[in-house]
């Protein structure tokens, strides 16, 4: 009779003799644990389809498989499926139990961003779900990731709507905790472009820079999609002799001669100064703009 033994298989990454392995652990039931386990390793080859990469029969409550860059590569989502049976009676086995899919490679948290043109910095965490291995190079062991930005599908020419705080980040080895074996942070800011160009979509791409480890050489992590929400741009005016219209539409005249502060930003270093000269002649007092300075 087929029964579920609640083996609860779980995949975790480990370094074994300096090489990246995945370990499938499962809980033997009590009080009579089975003598043998059949462990089937598979990778997601396409949505909904799995490709078998390794299988073994073992008495141990765990199984290892190496991320060798051939059968299992970075970017793969990996599963282990475990069935239990008693020695000599493999036809009488428990129901197969699946682990959750383990994504081996680089992850971004959050996986996508929606930000506004308000100057705020948004933290993006770059993490590796597998250990960083550098056999024989422990003193300078790291994976350097080159970061780039690209505008997606915009009809307007120009650079992407986002900027990053760094063009590259280093992933340094650290003990694996949760889904992270190495992590770095970068901030993303939307460009305040003073153009009403609608919401635009950009992406952040990353590429390992000259990795020494062959496991990383043919790997390109997934991009991060960033949607930039357009904010309306404020306008103010000073024109002719001079008439002034403020950001909120208030209108007044200024006929004084001299240099004046036209506007100042409260939240950032932004000022506009204007210089006004006498241009009214003998009959009327009037001033005209003759200079401007902006910071």
ChimeraX attribute file (.defattr): number of C-alpha atoms within 10 A of each C-alpha:
attribute: neighborCount
match mode: 1-to-1
recipient: residues
	/A:1	6
	/A:2	9
	/A:3	11
	/A:4	12
	/A:5	18
	/A:6	14
	/A:7	21
	/A:8	16
	/A:9	21
	/A:10	19
	/A:11	21
	/A:12	18
	/A:13	24
	/A:14	19
	/A:15	15
	/A:16	12
	/A:17	9
	/A:18	13
	/A:19	17
	/A:20	19
	/A:21	20
	/A:22	23
	/A:23	19
	/A:24	24
	/A:25	20
	/A:26	20
	/A:27	14
	/A:28	19
	/A:29	12
	/A:30	8
	/A:31	6
	/A:32	7
	/A:33	14
	/A:34	18
	/A:35	15
	/A:36	20
	/A:37	25
	/A:38	18
	/A:39	25
	/A:40	20
	/A:41	24
	/A:42	22
	/A:43	22
	/A:44	17
	/A:45	13
	/A:46	8
	/A:47	6
	/A:48	6
	/A:49	9
	/A:50	15
	/A:51	14
	/A:52	15
	/A:53	14
	/A:54	16
	/A:55	16
	/A:56	12
	/A:57	14
	/A:58	14
	/A:59	14
	/A:60	12
	/A:61	18
	/A:62	18
	/A:63	23
	/A:64	19
	/A:65	18
	/A:66	19
	/A:67	19
	/A:68	14
	/A:69	14
	/A:70	10
	/A:71	15
	/A:72	22
	/A:73	19
	/A:74	22
	/A:75	16
	/A:76	18
	/A:77	18
	/A:78	24
	/A:79	23
	/A:80	28
	/A:81	20
	/A:82	27
	/A:83	21
	/A:84	28
	/A:85	18
	/A:86	16
	/A:87	12
	/A:88	9
	/A:89	9
	/A:90	14
	/A:91	8
	/A:92	14
	/A:93	19
	/A:94	21
	/A:95	18
	/A:96	19
	/A:97	19
	/A:98	18
	/A:99	19
	/A:100	15
	/A:101	16
	/A:102	19
	/A:103	20
	/A:104	22
	/A:105	20
	/A:106	21
	/A:107	21
	/A:108	18
	/A:109	13
	/A:110	12
	/A:111	14
	/A:112	15
	/A:113	19
	/A:114	12
	/A:115	20
	/A:116	18
	/A:117	20
	/A:118	13
	/A:119	14
	/A:120	13
	/A:121	15
	/A:122	15
	/A:123	16
	/A:124	19
	/A:125	15
	/A:126	22
	/A:127	19
	/A:128	23
	/A:129	22
	/A:130	25
	/A:131	24
	/A:132	24
	/A:133	22
	/A:134	18
	/A:135	12
	/A:136	9
	/A:137	10
	/A:138	10
	/A:139	7
	/A:140	10
	/A:141	17
	/A:142	19
	/A:143	23
	/A:144	17
	/A:145	22
	/A:146	16
	/A:147	18
	/A:148	16
	/A:149	21
	/A:150	17
	/A:151	20
	/A:152	14
	/A:153	9
	/A:154	14
	/A:155	9
	/A:156	9
	/A:157	7
	/A:158	8
	/A:159	12
	/A:160	19
	/A:161	24
	/A:162	24
	/A:163	17
	/A:164	19
	/A:165	12
	/A:166	13
	/A:167	13
	/A:168	17
	/A:169	19
	/A:170	18
	/A:171	20
	/A:172	18
	/A:173	20
	/A:174	12
	/A:175	11
	/A:176	17
	/A:177	11
	/A:178	8
	/A:179	16
	/A:180	18
	/A:181	20
	/A:182	23
	/A:183	19
	/A:184	16
	/A:185	17
	/A:186	17
	/A:187	14
	/A:188	21
	/A:189	20
	/A:190	24
	/A:191	18
	/A:192	15
	/A:193	12
	/A:194	13
	/A:195	10
	/A:196	10
	/A:197	14
	/A:198	12
	/A:199	15
	/A:200	19
	/A:201	20
	/A:202	22
	/A:203	21
	/A:204	20
	/A:205	17
	/A:206	23
	/A:207	20
	/A:208	19
	/A:209	15
	/A:210	13
	/A:211	16
	/A:212	15
	/A:213	13
	/A:214	11
	/A:215	18
	/A:216	19
	/A:217	15
	/A:218	12
	/A:219	17
	/A:220	15
	/A:221	16
	/A:222	17
	/A:223	20
	/A:224	20
	/A:225	20
	/A:226	24
	/A:227	20
	/A:228	22
	/A:229	18
	/A:230	22
	/A:231	17
	/A:232	12
	/A:233	12
	/A:234	9
	/A:235	11
	/A:236	14
	/A:237	13
	/A:238	18
	/A:239	11
	/A:240	11
	/A:241	20
	/A:242	18
	/A:243	16
	/A:244	18
	/A:245	16
	/A:246	15
	/A:247	13
	/A:248	9
	/A:249	11
	/A:250	9
	/A:251	13
	/A:252	11
	/A:253	15
	/A:254	14
	/A:255	17
	/A:256	17
	/A:257	16
	/A:258	12
	/A:259	15
	/A:260	13
	/A:261	12
	/A:262	18
	/A:263	15
	/A:264	14
	/A:265	9
	/A:266	8
	/A:267	7
	/A:268	8
	/A:269	8
	/A:270	11
	/A:271	14
	/A:272	14
	/A:273	15
	/A:274	17
	/A:275	18
	/A:276	21
	/A:277	17
	/A:278	16
	/A:279	16
	/A:280	13
	/A:281	9
	/A:282	7
	/A:283	6
	/A:284	8
	/A:285	13
	/A:286	20
	/A:287	23
	/A:288	21
	/A:289	20
	/A:290	12
	/A:291	11
	/A:292	14
	/A:293	11
	/A:294	11
	/A:295	8
